[in-house]
Amino acid sequence: MNVSVLRIELKRSIAPWAGAVVLTTALAFLYLINVSSWTGTTAWTAQWTPLALWTRGVLFYLWPLVVGLGALQGLRDHRSKMSELLTSTPRPAWHRAATLAGTTAITLASAFALLVLVGGVQVFANAGYAHLGWLPISLVGALFLVAGAVLGMGAGRALPSALTPPALAMTAFVFTALMHMSLGRTRTITAEGVEITEPNRISLLSPAVEEVRGVLVTLSASVHVGQTIWVLGIAATGFALLVAATLRARLLALTPVLACAVLALLVLPSDPRRMYVVDEAAAALVCDGPVCVTKTHQARLDDLAGPGKEALRLLHDALGSRAPVSVRENAAVLPEGSTPQWSRHTVLFDFDDEIIAAAKGEELTRALVAKGMVPGCSPVGWNGTGGDQIAQTIAAGWVLGDLRSLTGGEPVRLRPGGEAEIRTVWKELKALPRAEQLSRINAMRAVALSCKGDAFSVLESGASG
């Protein structure tokens, strides 16, 4: 396709409008609607992999929109009543189809690339860890947009009706919704008796991905391969429908999408733990003595090292040989609803933890002490509002010698009456002999690390079970 043909097609088609809609609505969603996409370590402008996953996430509604716009484009010849005239020209049908599809493909791919570029500029300024592991996620996303538009064009040409674009867009939306709400989910019960839903293999046929749960989580290579096979089948069927002139040819055009769907399902992983995996390179540890962070957050090590070492010193003074000996960012990615796993020898923390996220200096030291004493036992993916937060506040106060908020004056989420419980138990604990205080603290910490009981109840009563 030469430049003059491309210029003419851009003037005659809706491709520029489709690209503009993709870019503007995606930016509006990421900046204005979905607040969770621009906060914490998983913000779409924080790191490269979350950027790729968030921009794939907006395909939940962008892809149906693009399919509908493609169908509208496919009606162009029918609306202009030129179908018979074009079929009588010596120009091959596939050549006209390639020109139409190519123009739309270039426009949509450019719009998606600009969306990634807008986020990428901010990621480049914020992130200290650059890599290319995110690129396949975005490339497959661009392919989904292009294939959806081509499929819509083919369907619009095969079914030349004013109802085709809205009907096709709604069908595509229902497809993506079902992939994320019912057909693409499997209900399971965790070992702790918590009912959760996990993505299954069919969900990976959706252009969108799951909500970003961790900065170290990425899609596996088998997902990229399977989705690429599937999306190429969609594009092939769409192009074949654009070229087909008879009913038989249109029915045969469905072969690529059906065959690629079967092949993709054979390639795509069935185990959720092999769909969304830990990026091992990003999770590699970078250390300053006993204080370590993942390579993704290596730029934050300097600010963490001092408070981390001070926290270890304070814990050793308070607990003696029972104290942890290292501080490390938690790189484990556990299934949603499972019980966290903690170590007596290591203070594990997460930069998105509410008591860690905005803490600096002495506040960060206090927060790390609290995590070393009571790391928290809320199931993965749940927000804790029970006794762990109360026990953290009291335990950190006991180590440092004064009772203060863990978030620099900002209130931590506590259950009703939590502040009164803190003051009452603090007074009772400080009234005990030092040996009894240490015994109760050790019993509380043992329960807190094992997650087999309520740490606050042990601290309050002194019982170890």
N, C-alpha and C positions, 0 to 999 in steps of 0.2 A: 504494500500500500504506500503510494507516494504522498508527499506533503499536500499537494493540491487536492487529491481525492479525500484525504483526511480532513482538510479544511471544509470541503463541501459537505461531507457527512456530518461534521460537527454543527454546521448551520442547519441542516435538514432534519437532524435527529434530536431526540431528547437526552442524548448522552451527557451533554454539559450540565443539564438540570439534574440528572440522576447523580452525577458526581458531586454537585453542590449540595444536594439533599443529604447524601451520605456524610459528607464532611461536617456540615453545620449541625445536623441533628445529633451526630455522634459526640461532637464537642459539647453541645448543650447538655446531653445526658451525663457526660463525664464531669462537667464543671458545675452544672446547676442542679441536676436531679439526684444523682446517686452520690450522696455525701461520703459514703464509705470508700469511694474510689479515690479520694484525695486526702486521706488521713492515715497516719501510721506508716510502718515499713512496707505495707502492701499497697500503698497508694500508687496510682497509675503513673505518677511522675517521680516515684522514689527509686525504683530499680528497673532494670531492663526486662526481666521476666514478668513481673507484675504488669508492666506496660503492655507487653504482648498479650497477656491473658485478659486484661481489662478491655483492650480493643477487640479481642475476639469475643468477649462477653456481650458487647453491644450488638453483635450480629444476631442476637436473639430477636430483635425487632428490625434491624437493618436488612437482614437477608430476605424476609418476606416482602419488605418494601421494594427491594431491588427486583425481586421476582415479578411483582406487580408492574413495576415500571418497564421491565423488559417485555412483558406481555403487551403493554401499551405501545411500545416501539414496534412489536411484531405486527400490529394492526395497521401500520402506516400504508402499506401497499393496498390493503383492502379499503381503507378510508379514502384513499386518493383514486380508487377504481382503476388502478394501473396493473393489476395482477396479470390479465390476459396480454396486455401490451408487453410487459417484461418477459413473459414466457416465450414470446415470439421473437425476441432479439437473440443474436448469436452468442451473446455473453453467457457463459456457463452459470447455472444457478448457484453452484458452490462458491463461485467468485463473488457474486453479489452478497451472498450470505456471509462470506468471510469479511467483506468490507464493512457490513453493518455490525457484525459481532465484534470485529477488531476495534472499531471506533469506540463502542461501548466498553469493551474490555480495557482499553487504554485509559479511558476517562475514569472508570471505577477504580482501577488499580492505582492511578495517580492520586485520586481522592483518599483512598485508604493509606497510601504512602505518606501523604501530607498529614493525615491524622496521627500516624506513628511518629512522624517528624516533629510535630508540635509537642508531643509528650517526650520524645527522645532528646530534644534540646534541653528540657528541664531535667531529665534523668542524667544527662551528661554533666550538668552543673551540680547535681546533688550527689550522685553515686560515685564511690571510689573504686568500684569493681566493674570493669568493662569486659564483656564476653559476647560471643555470637550464638550462644545456646538458645536465645530467644527468637532468632531469625526464622527457623522453621515454623514456629507458631504463627507468626505474622504472615509468612508466605502462604501457608495453607488458608489463612483467613482471607487474603486477597483472592486466592483461587476460588473460594466459596462464593464471594461476591460476583466474580466474573461468570462462574458457572451458573449461578442463580439467574443472572440477567439473560444469559444465552438460553437457558431452559425456558424462561418466560417468553422470550422472543419466538422460540420455536412453537410453544403452546399457543401464543397469540396468532401465529400464522396458520397453525393447524385448526384452530377454533376461532375464526374471525367473528367475534361477537363483542359488543360493548360490555357484556357482563364478564368476559374472560379475565381482564386485569384484576378487578376487585375480588372475583371468586378465587383466582389463583393466589393472590396475596393472602387472603384469609386462610386458604388451605395450607400455605407455607407457614403461616403463623401458628395454626393449630398443630402442625407437625412439630415445630420447635417447642411449643408448649408441652405437648405430650412427651417429648423426649426428656423434658426436665421435670415433669410432675408425676407421670404415671408409667407409661411404657418404658421409659428409660431409667426407672428407679426400681430398686429391689429392697424390700423391707427385711431387716434382720434384727436379731436381739443380741446385744453384746454380752460378754461374760459377766458383766455387772448387772444384767437384767434391764438395760436401757434399750428401748426400741428406736432404731435409726433407719434412715433410708440411704442407700448407697447407689452410685451410678452403675449401670450395667453396660454390657457391650453395645447394645442398641443405641444408648444415649450418645455414643461417639459418632453416630451418623449426623447428629445435629451440628450446624456450623458454629454454634455458640459453645462455650465451655462452662464448667462449674465456677461458682464464685471463688475469688482468690482467697485462700485460707492461710497461706504462709508464704513468706518471701523466698523460701528455699524450695518450694514445690513447683514442678514443671511437668510437662507432658512427656511421656516416654517415646522412644524412637518408633516403636511398633504402632503407636497412635498416629504419628505423623505419616507413616507409610500407608496404614489402612485408610486414613482420611483422604490422602492424596489419590488413592485408587478410586475411592467413592466419588470424589469431586470431579475427577476426570470422566467418570461414567456419566455424571450429570451433564457435563459440558458436551460430551459426545452425543448424548441423546438430544439435547437442545439444538445442536448444530444440524443433526440429521433431520429433525423436524423442520428446521428452516429450509432445508433443501428439498424435502419430500414433496411430491406433487400428487401422489395417489394415496388411497386409504391403506393399501398394503404396505407401501413404503413407510407410512407413518406408524403402523403397527410394528414393523421391523425396527424402527428407530428407537423403540423402547428396550431393545435387546441390550445395548451398552449399559444403561443404568441398572437394569436388573442383574446382569452378569457381574458388574462391578460391586453391587451391593452384597452379593453372595461372597465374592472374593474378599471384599473388605472385612466382612464379619468373620472370615476365617483368619485374617491377619490381626484384627483388633484384639487386644487382651480382654479376657473375661474377668480377671481379678482386679477389683478397684485399686489394690496396692501396686498394680503394674500399669495402671492408667496414669495416675498422678503420683509421681515419684520424687524423691529428693535429688536435687542437683548436687552430685557429689563434689564437683569442683567448687561450687559456691559454698558448700558446707564445710570445706576444709578449714581447719583452725589456724588462726594467726595469734600468737601469744606474746605477752610481755610478762615474763616470769610466770607466776601462777594464774594470771588473768588472761583468758582467751576469748576471742570472738570469731565468728565465721568470716571467711574471706569477703563475703558480701558486705559486711559491716566493718571492715578493717580500718576505715577512716574514723571510726568512733573509738578505737582502742585507746588512743592517747587520753581521751577524757574519762575513760573507764578505769584505766590501770591504777591511778592513785587511789580513788575511792574503793576499788576492789581490794587492793592490798591492805588498806586501812580496815576494811570490813573483816578480812581474814584475821588480822591482828586482834581486833576487838572480840571476835568469836573465840579465838584461842585463849585470850585472857579470861573469858567467861566460862568456857566449857572444858578447857584443858585438852586432854588427849581425844576427847569426843568431837572436837571442832573440825570442820571441813578444812581442807588444805589447798583448795583451788576454786576459782570462779570461772564459769564457762557459759557462753551463750548456748541455749538449748537448741540443738539441731535436729532432734528427733521429731518425726512427723507421725503421729499416732492416729488411728481411725477415730472419726468423730464419735463421741459418746464413751470412749474408753477411759480408764483411770490413768492419770499421769504416773510416770515412774521416776522416782527420785533417788539420789545417792547421798549417803551420809558423809562422804568424803569430798563432795563437790557442790558448790552453790550454783545451781542451774537457774538461768533467768531468760526472759524474753524481752526484747526491746519494746514490744507492744503491750507489755504488762502495764496496767494503769499506775502502779507505784514506781515503775522504772522509766516509763516513756519520757516524762518531762523533768525528771530529777537530775540534779547536778551537784557536784561537790559533796557537802555534808548530807544533803538530802539523799543523794545517790548511795552514800555509804550506809545510811539508815535503811534504805530500801533493800540493799543487798544483804544486810544483816537480817532483816525480816524474812527474806527469801531463804536464807540459810537456816533459819529457825523453823519457819512454817512455809514451805514452798507452795502449798495449796493443792487441794484434792478435788476440785470441781471437775467433772467429766470434760474431756477435750471438746471445745466448741461451745461450752456453756459458760455463762457469767455467774461467778460465785457471789452470794450475798449472805452467807451463813457465818458460822463461827470461825472459819479460817482467817477472815479479815480482822476479826476482833483479836484472835490469838496472835496474829502477826504484829499488830500494834503493841500489845502488851509485851510480847517476847522481845521486840526490838527495844522497847523502853527499858526492859530489865537489863539487857546487855549494855546499853549506852548510859543508863543511870537516870534517864528522864523520860517521861511519857509525853510524846508529841505525835502529831499527825504524820503519816508516811508520805504525804503528798504536798508538803510545804504549806499547810494551812488549808488546802483544798480537801473537801470531805471525800472519804473513801465510801463506796457503796456498802452500807451496813444494814442489817435487818432492823426492823423497828425496835427501839430501845437499846440499840447496840452501844451507843455512847455511854449510857448509864451503866451497862454491863461492864464496859471497859474500866470505868472509874472504880466500880465496886470491887472487881476482881484484882485490880492493881493494888488497892489499899490492903486487901486481904493477903495478897502475895508478899508485899513489902513488910507486913507485920510478922511474917514467919521468920524463924532463925535462918541464917544463910544456908546451912546444910539442907534444910527442908525446902527452901526456895530452889536450890540446885536440883534436888531430887524431883521436884514437881516439874521443873523446866525440862529435865532429861526425859521424863515420862511423856510429857507433851510432845517433845520433838520426835521421839520414837514413833508415836502414833501418827504424827504429821508426815513423817517420811514414808511410812508404810501405807498410808491412806486406808487404814483399817480401824476406823473409829473417828470420833470427833475430838480434834486437838483442843478446842476450847473447853469442852467438858472435862477433859483430864486436867487442864490448867486450873479450872474452877474448883474441882473436887479433890484433885490429887490422885484419883483412881487411874489405873493404867489400862482399863478395858471398858 
